[in-house]
Structure formats: structure tokens, C-alpha cells
Amino acid sequence: MSKKLIQFLKERRKMLGLTQEELAEKAGVGLRFIRDLEQGKETLRMDKVNQVLALFGHELVPVELKNIEEDE
């Protein structure tokens, strides 16, 4: 899981004063899922990640990767 995504989720949750349990309840996912998400588990269901992100007005979308050769 992307470090930027993990940081975003943690910051937003804390900014709203939510515990992991409260976030899980509001998003309709399990507490274990939120913990796994915030710990960067690599194999999570994208639909559930989007359920959580939807609370903050965001969703996962494809982003073009910068070509490594352009930096050289």
C-alpha cells in the first residue's frame, strides 16, 4: 500500500478525531481492515479501500507513473 495513501488516511482520521474503530463503523468495514490499511498491508480489496476514502471525498484512481528515464 502506498505510503502517501496510508499517511493521508491517518491524518484525515486524526483530524476528524476518529478512532480506528469509529472510522471502521462509519465506513462500513471491519476494524481489522482499518488496521491492516493503516499498517500498509499490500493485499486489500480496492472496493473496501474506496469505501473508506469516500468518507473523505476521495477514491483510488489510476495515475500515470513518471518515466524513470526522464529523470536521467
MOFENFEN-V292909 format. One record per helix or strand of 2 or more residues. SS is the DSSP state (2 for helix, 1 for strand). FROM is the first residue (numbers start at 1). TO is the last residue. Records with the same first field share a line. If there is no record, write none. Layout:
BEGIN
SS = FROM-TO ; FROM-TO
END
This chain:
BEGIN
2 = 3-15 ; 20-27 ; 31-38 ; 46-54 ; 68-71
END
